[in-house]
């Protein structure tokens, strides 16, 4: 399999949704324990999400069940470090950097940010219901990230083995399930999400429901990467300028403005132009406890196929004083340097 195909395969692993392949995942768990020189876990417990897994581990410990110590270091940390060191010696520092850029780097940022969002969401939900912040964070430190370990597993050449390789077990679980927690006596494995919605930048993004949803109800809501309350999304379809102005949270107000549309908001708010020149019209609306909304209205000089000319609204910094200054800012130029030969 070529590098491009291999990248695509691991990209699909990281983003895969739907029920876990429990048989394959449990085989992978046992491979990982054996590769680490450990006895296989006496039990494998399934949970509906990372939140469900944390709750299950907490409940087992509180009930006095013998789960044993975390063996994450033996199962994940040590074999990863050994493989990374082997490749580093083989390729050299520059070669390793090039290898990382070709393999893990294209998957790294979106996967890392997703892991952080899931971890934050678990802490917020479990702490809100139980107040056990320290215990929750401690359990999360024991997690192996399953499918979200895809960037590293790709970089280290894992996958496709028969269980005898040092990373074969980790790769098998990654292909089949979500996060998991290895303890001496018990392994707790979480299902994958049922839904995952992201924008072009790879950020969690959905305006009509959870951007990430697991089968046990654990879900994250986000708009273009920004976490938002679940009930907030229900309002987006019926926004009014008055409701937007009444929102006290500046970040949520920004989301409202983006969803409602700056042009629509300016029009419905009765905003008045503060400057006009050959480049366009500068509009401004002052907001209480937040920076003003300032935008330049420009008309595309190239006609559309139907002969009409499309109007665009460009959000610009609140310090903008003229339309030309605003348009120049969108090109990263000083107003005196903005002299377009051809506008498009």
C-alpha positions in Angstrom: 0.0 0.0 0.0 1.4 3.4 -1.0 1.9 6.3 1.4 -1.2 8.2 0.2 -3.4 5.1 0.6 -1.9 4.4 4.0 -2.6 8.0 5.1 -6.2 7.6 3.9 -6.6 4.4 5.8 -5.4 5.9 9.1 -7.5 9.0 8.5 -10.6 6.8 8.2 -9.6 5.0 11.4 -9.4 8.3 13.3 -12.7 9.5 12.0 -14.6 6.2 12.0 -18.1 6.2 13.6 -20.5 3.4 14.3 -20.5 0.3 16.6 -17.2 -1.1 17.6 -16.0 -4.5 16.3 -15.9 -5.9 19.8 -14.3 -9.2 18.9 -11.4 -7.6 17.1 -11.0 -5.0 19.8 -10.8 -7.6 22.6 -8.3 -9.6 20.5 -6.2 -6.4 20.2 -6.4 -5.8 24.0 -5.1 -9.3 24.7 -2.3 -8.9 22.1 -1.3 -5.6 23.8 -1.1 -7.2 27.2 0.9 -10.2 25.9 3.3 -7.9 24.0 3.9 -6.0 27.2 4.7 -9.2 29.1 1.6 -9.1 31.1 -1.1 -11.6 31.9 -4.3 -11.0 29.9 -7.0 -9.0 31.8 -9.5 -11.2 33.6 -12.4 -9.2 32.3 -13.1 -6.8 29.4 -15.8 -4.3 30.2 -17.5 -2.3 27.5 -18.8 1.3 27.9 -20.9 3.5 25.6 -18.4 6.4 25.6 -15.3 7.7 27.3 -17.6 9.3 29.8 -19.2 5.9 30.4 -15.8 4.3 30.8 -14.7 6.8 33.4 -18.0 6.3 35.2 -17.5 2.5 35.0 -14.0 2.6 36.4 -15.1 4.9 39.2 -18.0 2.7 40.1 -15.7 -0.4 40.2 -13.2 1.2 42.4 -15.9 2.6 44.8 -17.4 -0.9 45.0 -14.1 -2.3 46.0 -13.8 -4.5 42.9 -10.2 -5.5 42.2 -9.2 -3.8 39.0 -5.5 -3.5 39.8 -3.1 -0.7 38.9 -3.1 1.0 35.6 -0.7 -0.8 33.1 -0.9 2.0 30.5 2.8 2.5 30.8 3.6 -1.1 29.9 0.9 -1.4 27.3 1.3 1.9 25.5 4.1 4.2 26.7 7.1 1.9 26.7 6.5 0.1 23.3 5.7 3.5 21.7 8.9 5.0 23.1 11.0 2.0 22.0 9.6 2.1 18.4 10.0 5.9 18.2 13.6 5.5 19.4 14.3 2.7 16.9 13.0 4.8 14.0 14.8 7.9 15.2 18.1 6.0 15.2 17.4 4.6 11.8 16.3 7.8 10.1 18.3 10.4 12.1 16.8 13.7 13.4 16.1 15.2 9.9 14.8 12.0 8.5 12.5 11.5 11.5 11.1 15.1 11.0 10.5 14.4 7.3 8.9 11.0 8.1 6.6 12.7 10.7 5.6 15.4 8.2 4.6 12.7 5.7 2.7 10.4 8.1 1.3 11.7 11.4 1.4 15.5 10.8 -1.6 15.6 8.4 -3.7 13.9 11.1 -2.2 15.4 14.2 -3.9 18.7 14.8 -7.5 17.6 14.1 -7.1 14.4 16.2 -5.3 16.1 19.0 -7.9 18.8 19.3 -10.7 16.2 19.2 -9.0 14.3 22.1 -8.8 17.5 24.1 -12.5 18.3 23.5 -13.6 14.8 24.5 -11.4 15.0 27.6 -12.8 18.4 28.6 -16.3 17.3 28.0 -15.9 14.2 30.1 -14.5 16.2 33.0 -17.3 18.8 32.8 -20.1 16.3 32.7 -18.8 13.9 35.4 -17.7 16.7 37.7 -21.0 18.4 37.3 -22.8 15.2 38.4 -20.4 13.9 41.0 -18.0 16.7 41.9 -15.1 14.2 41.7 -12.8 16.4 39.6 -9.4 15.0 40.8 -10.5 11.4 40.5 -11.9 11.9 37.0 -8.8 13.6 35.7 -6.7 10.8 37.3 -8.7 8.1 35.5 -8.4 10.1 32.2 -4.6 10.0 32.5 -4.9 6.2 32.3 -6.6 6.3 28.9 -5.3 4.8 25.7 -6.9 6.7 22.9 -7.8 3.8 20.5 -8.8 5.2 17.1 -7.5 8.6 18.1 -4.0 7.2 18.4 -4.0 6.9 14.6 -1.4 9.6 13.9 1.2 8.0 16.1 0.4 4.5 15.0 0.8 5.5 11.3 4.1 7.3 12.0 5.4 4.2 13.9 4.4 1.8 11.1 1.9 -0.1 13.2 -1.0 -2.2 11.9 -1.6 -5.3 9.9 0.4 -7.6 12.2 -0.5 -11.0 13.6 -0.3 -9.9 17.2 3.4 -10.6 17.7 4.6 -7.0 16.9 5.0 -4.5 19.8 2.2 -2.3 18.5 -0.1 -4.8 16.8 -2.5 -4.9 19.7 -2.8 -1.1 19.9 -3.4 -0.9 16.2 -6.0 -3.6 16.3 -8.0 -1.8 19.1 -7.6 1.5 17.1 -9.2 -0.1 14.1 -12.0 -1.6 16.1 -13.0 0.7 19.0 -12.6 4.0 20.8 -10.6 4.9 23.9 -9.7 2.2 26.4 -8.3 1.8 29.9 -5.9 -1.1 30.7 -5.7 -2.2 34.3 -4.0 -5.3 35.7 -7.3 -7.2 36.2 -9.7 -5.4 34.0 -9.7 -3.5 30.6 -12.5 -1.0 30.0 -13.1 -0.3 26.3 -15.4 2.5 25.0 -17.5 2.4 21.9 -16.8 4.7 19.0 -19.0 7.8 18.4 -22.1 7.3 16.3 -21.8 10.7 14.8 -19.0 13.1 14.0 -19.5 16.4 12.2 -16.6 18.7 11.3 -16.1 21.7 9.1 -13.5 22.1 6.3 -10.9 23.0 8.9 -11.5 19.8 10.8 -13.2 21.5 13.7 -16.3 20.1 15.4 -19.2 21.9 13.7 -23.0 21.4 13.6 -25.8 23.8 13.9 -28.8 21.4 14.3 -27.5 18.8 16.8 -24.5 17.3 18.5 -21.2 17.5 16.5 -20.0 14.4 18.3 -22.4 11.8 19.7 -21.9 8.5 21.5 -24.4 5.6 21.9 -24.8 6.2 25.6 -25.9 9.9 25.1 -22.6 11.5 25.8 -22.3 14.3 23.2 -20.4 17.5 22.4 -22.0 20.5 20.7 -19.9 23.0 18.7 -20.2 25.7 16.1 -17.0 26.0 13.9 -15.0 24.5 16.7 -16.4 26.6 19.5 -18.2 24.6 22.3 -21.8 25.7 22.7 -24.6 24.5 25.0 -27.0 22.0 23.5 -30.0 24.3 23.9 -28.2 27.2 22.3 -28.3 25.5 18.9 -32.1 25.3 19.0 -32.2 29.1 19.1 -30.2 29.7 16.0 -33.1 29.2 13.6 -35.1 32.0 15.2 -32.6 34.7 16.0 -33.4 38.3 16.0 -31.2 41.3 16.3 -32.7 41.9 19.8 -31.9 38.4 21.0 -28.3 38.7 19.6 -27.8 42.0 21.4 -29.2 40.5 24.6 -26.7 37.6 24.7 -24.2 38.4 27.5 -21.6 35.9 26.4 -19.5 37.5 23.8 -18.4 34.2 22.2 -21.9 33.0 21.9 -22.9 36.4 20.5 -20.2 36.0 17.8 -21.6 32.5 16.9 -25.1 34.1 16.7 -23.8 36.8 14.3 -22.0 34.3 12.1 -25.1 32.1 11.9 -27.5 34.9 11.4 -25.2 36.7 8.9 -23.5 40.0 9.4 -25.3 41.5 6.4 -28.7 40.4 7.6 -27.9 41.6 11.2 -26.8 45.1 9.9 -29.9 45.4 7.7 -32.3 44.3 10.4 -30.6 46.4 13.1 -31.1 49.6 11.1 -27.3 50.2 11.0 -26.2 53.3 9.3 -23.1 53.7 7.1 -20.2 55.6 8.7 -18.0 56.0 5.6 -18.3 55.5 1.9 -15.7 55.6 -0.9 -14.9 53.8 -4.3 -14.1 50.5 -2.6 -17.4 50.2 -0.7 -19.4 51.2 2.4 -18.3 50.9 6.0 -21.0 50.0 8.5 -20.7 50.0 12.3 -22.9 48.8 15.2 -21.8 49.3 18.8 -22.5 46.4 21.2 -22.7 46.7 25.0 -19.8 45.1 26.8 -18.2 43.9 23.5 -16.3 45.3 20.6 -18.5 46.9 17.9 -19.4 45.0 14.7 -17.7 46.8 11.8 -18.1 45.5 8.2 -17.4 46.7 4.7 -20.1 46.2 2.1 -18.4 45.6 -1.3 -19.8 44.8 -4.7 -18.1 42.2 -6.8 -16.9 44.0 -10.0 -17.3 40.7 -12.0 -20.9 40.0 -13.0 -22.4 36.6 -12.1 -23.6 34.3 -14.9 -27.0 35.9 -14.7 -25.6 39.4 -15.2 -26.1 40.5 -11.5 -23.4 41.8 -9.2 -23.0 40.0 -5.9 -22.6 42.0 -2.7 -20.3 40.8 0.1 -19.9 41.9 3.7 -16.3 41.8 5.0 -15.9 41.8 8.8 -13.0 44.1 9.7 -11.3 45.3 12.9 -13.4 47.7 15.0 -10.7 50.4 14.7 -11.3 50.7 10.9 -12.2 54.2 9.9 -12.7 54.0 6.2 -14.0 51.5 3.7 -10.7 51.5 1.8 -8.8 50.8 5.1 -11.2 47.9 5.7 -10.8 46.3 2.3 -7.0 46.8 2.4 -6.9 45.0 5.7 -8.6 41.9 4.2 -5.6 41.8 1.8 -3.0 42.4 4.6 -2.2 45.8 3.1 -2.0 49.5 4.2 -4.7 51.6 2.7 -2.2 53.6 0.7 -0.9 50.4 -0.9 -4.3 49.1 -1.9 -4.7 49.9 -5.6 -6.3 47.0 -7.3 -5.6 46.7 -11.0 -8.5 44.2 -11.5 -11.1 43.4 -9.0 -12.7 40.0 -8.9 
